[in-house]
Amino acid sequence: MDAKHTLTVLNRLAGRRPEQAARRFQIEKALHGRLETLAFTALRVAAETEGPLGRVLAGEIRRGCDLELAVDLMSLCTSADYQFSVPLREVALAATERVQKGFLDVADGEPEDFREASLAMLAHNRGAWLGALGRYGEAMESGREAVERYRRLAALQPESGLPDLAGSLEGLGRYFDLLGRRDEALQVTEEAAGLFRILADREPESMRPDLGRCLLSLSKNLLDLGRRDEALQTAREAQVLFKQIFADNPAAFRPQLARSQNHLGLVLRETGFFEEALAVLEEANDLRRELAALRPDIFLPELANSIETRATVYDETGRSAEAVPINQEAIDLWRRLVRERPDAFSPNLARCLARHSLYLVGIDRREEALKVSRESIDLWRGLAAGQTRDLRPELASALGNLAEVLRTLGQPEEGLELARESVDRFRELTLRFPERFRPDLAGALSIQGSILSDLGQPKDAVDLQKQATAIRRELASHHPRVFTSDLATSLSHLGIALRRLGRTEEALEIADETVELFSRLVSERPGIFEAAVGSSLCQKAVLLSETGQKREAVETARQALTVLRALPEGHRALNVDLAEALNNASALLADSESLSESLQLVEEAVEIFRRMARNRPQAFEPFLAMSLYRLRELQRPEEALQASGEALRSLLPYARRRPSVHHENLAAMARLYRELAGTLGKETVEELLKEVSNLLAGQAS
């Protein structure tokens, strides 16, 4: 059995069971003391097969490696075939650091310009490999050293020194960005782009790819600072450039075209051009799938990223059911990468899981969403800040996601503390980077406000929702395509909180604006916001009724049902939103003496709530109890009396845990129970009413 076959078998075995140290020890034993004869074979096997061989080889290089061999290994790692290979990152870093140390030992006798150029190149490469391994703080320090050395060289030799200076500035900007130092990132990347433009004018054939790559970095910096229009313009310029380059040499520049397509899709999504984003991302996804099939060691992370971005756009265009399986593929790929390199890829997995939890909520798989969201939070909190990029925005966002999932599961108490932490973190970030994080702060405030509203604290809820709405109104005035939907959502939440505070007239004004905004969005982007129109019409109908406008309320409720019933089969709003609309319409029609239609609607609501209560009793049994009561009330008063008693008993367990949330339903049910018993001359269950009265009195005090 030759050396390559032996190392391949050992690496594959160790890769399948990475927890077994014995298999890794077998690789170490095979390599120990034999680097001169096995290093190049081991490097190629590491790139071709999944397993720990690359890390073992790096360890052997650090334990003792001839300088000449280290130079050859370093050169091979930076060659076109291997420079992006994930399994060789540790090998490349170990070889570079060995060469760096060896060169320092002998550099004193070398000419100054040669010594400076060599040390600059080694610092730049070391920074690149540290960054690839997620060690961004160390990468930044190496990047700074490279820039300083290349700047001195460029001053002495402008013609030959400018390309290296531009490349080192771009690399330093990337590390600044990953560490959350966005202003510094933009400054150095703009300088790099300026230099690359000069160089591309002089030597277009050789320098245009570097300019395109730097433009992608610049576009990301602009996007991170909230300068969306400039980011989109720059991303389009990069894409046009890479399409031209790709047309001249498809084989060499397919990866770069895929990166430019994926980044453009991301920026299009952030600027509200969802349909174009999806088309561009489909192209990027196809390109990266082809590349990953040929070289998984290089392109699996890029494929995972592309799939994840595509899933996000599907969800944002109302297609959560399609987003879930797409994103699951991304999760599986990130898990595979994390097993080998947790420091580099755990943040990607945590982010992907956080998004996945919201997609699961969108298709009513909330228990799964809770599990996934908790895993995401555990990952974020477990990551060592000194070894990974700036995690504060992602952690703040994940905390808000988990809080919202808990709220939808009927567990707002636990969600409240998480929501507060999310708001606090985004307030801190917004102080430093207002344009970038004000949208996130608004979202966090809205989540906390909704939770407080569910917990029976409408005054505090109104304050938070007003803050969120003010931020989003200003954002929508500057970027309507991006933020109008967020503004409409905030207005909807504000209206709910105002109604619970008893400010019905204000809530009705808010509801009018909400319906108008969502209706405008439907006309501009059909197929996405129809459910929101139906839900906001339903909310408006209730407010019209409470302000004495019964005829308008009935008409609006019927409009809401028409919109919701027209949604495609399987749409998430066909559950909760439709059932609530049916209940509300039934109540309004009963008041207008359309009893047969009212009965038909409430029967439909009961069936929906029965189905949902089987899966999530804590969240939906109270709603089912109210629907059952209304059904019995409309059919026969005797059965209504029995149903109202049963409804009270069903509500009590939830009211004991969260009296503020169920106060309104409990009081209404108790009142109707007494009224029906009086009308029919029946006795009430006084023990039951006494407990209800005590709960209501305790809440009032």
Protein Blocks (a to p, Z undefined) as FASTA:
>chain_A
ZZklmmmmmmmmmmmmmmlmklmmmmmmmmgoplmmmmmmmmmmmmmpgcjklmmmmmmm
mnopcfklmmmmmmmmmmmklmmgmklmmmmmmmmmmmmmmmmmmmmmpcfklmmmmmmm
mmmmmmmmmmmnopamlmmmmmmmmmmmmmmmmmmmmmlmmmmmmmmmmmmmmmmmmnop
amlmmmmmmmmmmmmmmmmmmmmmlmmmmmmmmmmmmmmmmmmnopamlmmmmmmmmmmm
mmmmmmmmmmlmmmmmmmmmmmmmmmmmmnopamlmmmmmmmmmmmmmmmmmmmmmlmmm
mmmmmmmmmmmmmmmnopamlmmmmmmmmmmmmmmmmmmmmmlmmmmmmmmmmmmmmmmm
mnopaklmmmmmmmmmmmmmmpcfklmccfklmmmmmmmmmmmmmmmnopaklmmmmmmm
mmmmmmmmmmmmmmlmmmmmmmmmmmmmmmmmmnopaklmmmmmmmmmmmmmmmmmmmmm
lmmmmmmmmmmmmmmmmmmnopamlmmmmmmmmmmmmmmmmmmmghklmmmmmmmmmmmm
mmmmmnopamlmmmmmmmmmmmmmmpcehiaklmmmmmmmmmmmmmmmmmnopaklmmmm
mmmmmmmmmmmmmmmmmlmmmmmmmmmmmmmmmmpmklmmmmmmmmmmmmmmmmmmmmml
mmmmmmmmmmmmmmmmmmnopacdfklmmmmmmmmmmmmZZ
